[in-house]
C-alpha cells in the first residue's frame, strides 16, 4: 500500500482547460487521495460538479465518512460595501493547486500522559478558487494512522479581507446508523448526562435528554449534539468527531440530518436566552440522513463569527479505529495544536490538591459570609461590621485545617472557594459588578493563611468565580493576578456559572472563546496556571498554553451532590470530554452516601476502589482529593493510594477499553520506574486482566492492590474494599474483579 | 401664592381605608401639589383609579404636561424564580406616604458658565406601594422655577432586589401641537440634522429626516425622537424634555403617540443592526395623542436594563419658560446631578487647542500610515519596514508645526489624531483588536514631540479612537493611561465610530453608558480629562465628574466636510444638545469653501464673524481652533479674537434667544473683569441689540467688535468682516447686524 500517495488523475488535465468546461464534466471533476503513514486511513478530496469541496474518509478500506461537502455560509451585513464579503464560500470553486507533505516529529509536552509524543502525518492541502468572486481558500487535511484533521484557511487577499460567518457547513456523512454517546447540543452547558442511542434514535431521545438532570440551558435542535462525539459502528469501528485548536472561533456542535429533517436549524429551538436567528436560509440541499453538519455557537446577534484574513478555522477531527483503546491513546488533537507558545514553563507543574469546596457543594456550609442583605453592592458594605452567618467555610480555622491535611498527606495545594466578598448574591441576577477578586471576607486572613501554608510546604489555590460577568472579570483581572503574585498563589480556578454578561452572548461563542484564552495568556504573564470551570470544552490548546492545566466542561463530581451521575459516566468521559484536554473532575469521594454527614440525600454511584481508579482513568495533571479530611481519615489505608499516585507520566498504556463499559490503563510515573494501574467499570462490573509485560524485565516491584471486596456494590456496599500487597515482576498477570460501579487501583513501586 | 404648599386633601382619610375600597373611589384617589419657589411651576401628583402614578405640570397656570402616567414594564426572565421580579411597576399602587422639602444652596462648578450656581427647589416624594406584590417604590419630584425633574427610586426590599426593564413608560402629555426641533430617535447616533415640525408633523417628516445626511443607524419608530427635545407652544411657551444624571441606565428616547399610533414600538423599525424585541406587548392602553412616552435604548437581547436595588433612574426633566433665554441659562440639569465626586480637581482645566485633524477630515491627509495592507494584525507588522503612504499627517514635522502654532497663539494643547498604529483598517469591519493605544507610527516620536511641546509651554492632547470595540479599549486602557502619564498628556479625546463590539449592543445602552463613565472614572485616577466623541448625549454628569470636559454627541464641525450643515444648526444646538453638557463642536472654520485648499467640494454655511461667535454661543470649557494654521494666518486680525477669548466664566447673560433663529450671550471671563459677547444667527440674518448694562458702572472697556461686513453672506461672501475698536462703558448699547449665516464677537477688556 502506498503511503501518502497523491492520486490526482485528472488534475493535470483540468488545469489547462478553460473554466466553462468544468461544469460539463462528470463528478468528481478532480480527485486527490492521501493515506496515513500506515495506510489504514485514507482521505479522498475533490470538487464536485457544483464546485463544492467534497471529501471521503475510510479506515482499512471501510467507509468512515461518505462523500461530504465542506464550506461556509457568510452573513449579510450592512458593511458589505466597505469590504465585508457576503457571498458564500460553499460552491463555485475550482481546484487551483494541491500540495502534499509528510511530517514526522516527536515532541515533549510540559505535562501529559507520556514523555514523548509522535506527530506523524501526511498532509494534503487543496487551494480552491472562486472565479466569480476572485477569492481563494485552502482546505488542509492531515491524515494520521488514527484519524484525520481538516481545516479551512483564508489567505489575505484583495477580495477576502473580512467576513462574517452565518454558519460553517462542514459535513460528516456517517456510513451507518451507529451507536452514539452524545450530549444535547447546547450553547451554554456541557454538564448533562451522556445519552447512548443509535443515530436514528437521537431525535426521539432529545426531550428526555434535555430534561434529565435539568442542566440544559440553550439547546438548538432536536438532533443537535455536542462534540467530542463518540460513536461505534455496527461492524465495530470506533469513530470520534471533535475539533482541535479552537481559538477565537465559535465552538462547533453537530446537527444530525435524519429521515425527519426538513431543514438545518437556523434558530434556537430550546433554552430561553434571547437569540436572533439570521433569517437567511441555506440555499443548499440537505445532505442525506446520518450526516452531521457543523453548527457553530452564535453571538448575541445570531452570527457565528467575525473573521479577518489571514486566518484559520479550528481543525475538525475524525478519529477512527477498530480498537477502542486507540480512541484513548490517540494524540491526534494535541498534535493538531501549535507547539508551546511560552518561553519559560518552569513554573508550570502538575498538582494534587484538596480544598474548601465539597462541604459547600453538599450544603453543609456556605460560600457567602452573611445572610443580612437581600442584595449587595461591593463598595457599599463595611464587612467588618456585618453579622456573619456562621456557615462560611472559607474561614481561617477551617482553611488551616485543610492546609494541615494537605501538608500531612503530601498534597501540593489547597483550593479555597468563597474567600472573597460578593457571594451573597453572586449568580443569575444579571449583576455585572459581582466580584472584585481582591477583597477577602473578614474571617479569611489572606496573608496569614498563605504564610501558614508556605511554612508547611503547601500553596493556596486561588478561586475566581466570574458569574459569567466577563467584562467585570477583565476589568479586575490584572489587579487580581497581582494580588496572587503578592501572596504566592500560582494557580487559579476560574468559574463561569450563569448566563454570560453582556447579555445575549453564550459560553461557547467566538467572543467567549477569545476571553477564555485571553485569561490564560494574561495569567501566563504572571506565571499563573488556570483551571477554568464552565468554560468551553477543550480542544488541545493546553499544548500551546500549558498553563491551562485543567477545565471542567462536563458533568463533574459536584453532580454527585445534585442527584448523582450514572455509574458508567466515568467510562464515557475519557472517550468524549477528555479528548480535548484534561478535566478537573475532582474525584475521590469515599463517603458516597452524603446523608452520612449532611442533610443531602444525593449519593455517588461508585465504590471507594472505583474512586481510586479515577486518578488513572481520568487523566489530568490536576487531581483533587475532593472529599473531606475527616472522611479520608476513616479510610486512611485506602487514602494511601491518593498519597502515592502520580499525576504526571512518562508512559501510558491503555490495556482495556469499551465506551460506557470499562477502561483499564497503566501509567509510568514521570522520572521514576514506578507504575500505577487503574480500572474503572460501569454498573455491570468487569474482570480486568492485566498482563504486566510493560514492566522492566528482571526488576521487582512492590505491588499494592486496592480492589473492590467480593460483595462490594456502588449502591449497597460502596465502602467494601480489599488491599493486597505483594511483589511482582514483568510477565505476571493480575486478574482484578471490579464490582458494579467499581474499579481498582494498583501501585507498583520499583524495588 | 403659597410656595411649596402640599395639598393632600384626601390622603389622610385614605390611609386608614382598607385596600378593596380604593378602586371604588373616583380618581384622583389622592393628590399632592407642589409649586416652585416663585410659584410659576406647579406639579400635581396622584394615583389614579387603576393605581397608576400620574402627574400634571403647569407654568403660570398654563398647562405644560397634561395628566401623564409613570411606571416601568418589567421583562420576563428565566431567572424570575430566583429573585428577579417580572410583574410590572405600572399599576396597582397605593400612595403610602408623601414627603416634601425645600433646598436652597449655591455651589461652584470646577468650570462652567458661571462661578456660582444656585440650586433652589421644592421637593415632593411619593412612596408608592403595590399590596399584591408587596413592593414599594418612590417617585421624587424636584420643582424649580424653570422646570421639573422626576425620577423613580427603588429601595432595597425583600420583594424587589433585582429586575429587568422591558420598557420605562414615563409619559409627557403635551397640551398642544407644539413646534418641535427634533432628531430621529436612534440607538447609535445623534449626528443628524435637526428637523423643525409640529408634533403632528413628525411622522410625515421621519423618512426624510432619516435619509437626510445619511447619518441614521438604528431608528426605532416613525415617531421616535431624541432628547433633549426643544419645543415651543402656539402661545409661546418654551418646553424642553431631557434627562439628568444618566449613569448605568439606558439613554432615553421619546416616542410620540399621534393620531395614527396603533401601539408603542416594541421592535426596531429602522436601521439594520440585528435586534431581538422582547415579545411581551404592553398591557396598558395608549395615551392620547401629543403624548411622548419614554423609550430606552435596548441591549443586544432587546432588554432595556438590569437593575439591583437600591437604585435610581436618571431624572426626567421638563424645562419650561415663556422666555427662550431661560432655556439657555437654566442650570436645572446640572443641579439635578450629584456634587463633584473627585477630591482633587486641581488638574482639571479649561483648554483651548488646535490639532492635526481638520486636514484629514477634509481629505488632504490620512490617519493611516501605509496603503500596503488590505488588512492588518497589530502584532504581526514590523512598522519600521512598512512603506509609508506619504499622506500620514501625524508625523513629527507636521505635529511640530502645530505645536509652534499653538505656542505662538497661546493655545494650551495640540490634538494629534492618527498617531497610533491600527488606522489602516480601523472601522466597520467588526474587528475587535483594532488598536493598542500605545504603539506610535514610526514617524511619530512620542517622546520628542511631547518634550518639544512642553518646552514651548504646550501639551499634546491624546487621541483614543476605539472603533466602538469597547472590550478592546478596556483591555488596553490602563496601560494607555499610564503611557499618557509617562509623557505628560493630561487629556484624551476618545471616539466610538462604528457599531459596538460586542455585536448587538448599542451606543446608548445601559452597558455602554456604564462603559463611558467607567472610562471617565479610570481616567480621573490618572488625572486625565476626557472628551468623548460618539458617546451618548450628556446629562450633566460633568458636575459629578468634572474631568468629563466635553462630548461630541451631535453633528459637529466635521459635517462641514461631509456636505455641510444648515446655517441655523448652531442656533438650535444650545437649546438641545448642550442642555446636558458642553460639546466639543470644534468651531473656527475661517476658510469655509474647502475647495480653496483641498479637493473637497463641501462647504461650511457660516461667515468668519459667525465662526467667532460660536466660541461664546456654544459654551464649552474645551474650545478648538479647528482650521489649519495657514488658514488662520490669512486672517490673523480675526484670529486675534480666538487668541483673546476665554473658555471659563464667572458669569453668563443670555441677551437674546430664539430657537433656530439667533442667540446672543455675554460672558465675563473667570477671575477677570473682561467680558466677551457673541451673537449667532440663522440664514435670515439678525440685528442684535446689546445693552451694556452688565458692565461695571464707571469703568471703561477697550471694545473690539468682529462683525460681518454689510455685504457678508454665508454662501456668497463668508470672509467679509469688519473689526472695530472703541472704548465703551456701562449703559451704552451696541447694535450689531449679523449677516445671513453670520454673527459677531465682541471683546471688552477692562481698562
Boltz contact constraints between the chains, C-beta under 6 A:
constraints:
  - contact:
      token1: [A, 78]
      token2: [B, 272]
      max_distance: 6.0
  - contact:
      token1: [A, 79]
      token2: [B, 428]
      max_distance: 6.0
  - contact:
      token1: [A, 82]
      token2: [B, 428]
      max_distance: 6.0
  - contact:
      token1: [A, 161]
      token2: [B, 374]
      max_distance: 6.0
  - contact:
      token1: [A, 161]
      token2: [B, 375]
      max_distance: 6.0
  - contact:
      token1: [A, 162]
      token2: [B, 429]
      max_distance: 6.0
  - contact:
      token1: [A, 272]
      token2: [B, 78]
      max_distance: 6.0
  - contact:
      token1: [A, 274]
      token2: [B, 276]
      max_distance: 6.0
  - contact:
      token1: [A, 274]
      token2: [B, 301]
      max_distance: 6.0
  - contact:
      token1: [A, 276]
      token2: [B, 274]
      max_distance: 6.0
  - contact:
      token1: [A, 276]
      token2: [B, 276]
      max_distance: 6.0
  - contact:
      token1: [A, 299]
      token2: [B, 503]
      max_distance: 6.0
  - contact:
      token1: [A, 300]
      token2: [B, 300]
      max_distance: 6.0
  - contact:
      token1: [A, 300]
      token2: [B, 504]
      max_distance: 6.0
  - contact:
      token1: [A, 301]
      token2: [B, 274]
      max_distance: 6.0
  - contact:
      token1: [A, 301]
      token2: [B, 503]
      max_distance: 6.0
  - contact:
      token1: [A, 301]
      token2: [B, 504]
      max_distance: 6.0
  - contact:
      token1: [A, 306]
      token2: [B, 430]
      max_distance: 6.0
  - contact:
      token1: [A, 308]
      token2: [B, 375]
      max_distance: 6.0
  - contact:
      token1: [A, 308]
      token2: [B, 431]
      max_distance: 6.0
  - contact:
      token1: [A, 374]
      token2: [B, 161]
      max_distance: 6.0
  - contact:
      token1: [A, 375]
      token2: [B, 161]
      max_distance: 6.0
  - contact:
      token1: [A, 375]
      token2: [B, 308]
      max_distance: 6.0
  - contact:
      token1: [A, 428]
      token2: [B, 79]
      max_distance: 6.0
  - contact:
      token1: [A, 428]
      token2: [B, 82]
      max_distance: 6.0
  - contact:
      token1: [A, 429]
      token2: [B, 162]
      max_distance: 6.0
  - contact:
      token1: [A, 430]
      token2: [B, 306]
      max_distance: 6.0
  - contact:
      token1: [A, 431]
      token2: [B, 308]
      max_distance: 6.0
  - contact:
      token1: [A, 502]
      token2: [B, 502]
      max_distance: 6.0
  - contact:
      token1: [A, 502]
      token2: [B, 511]
      max_distance: 6.0
  - contact:
      token1: [A, 503]
      token2: [B, 299]
      max_distance: 6.0
  - contact:
      token1: [A, 503]
      token2: [B, 301]
      max_distance: 6.0
  - contact:
      token1: [A, 504]
      token2: [B, 300]
      max_distance: 6.0
  - contact:
      token1: [A, 504]
      token2: [B, 301]
      max_distance: 6.0
  - contact:
      token1: [A, 504]
      token2: [B, 504]
      max_distance: 6.0
  - contact:
      token1: [A, 511]
      token2: [B, 502]
      max_distance: 6.0
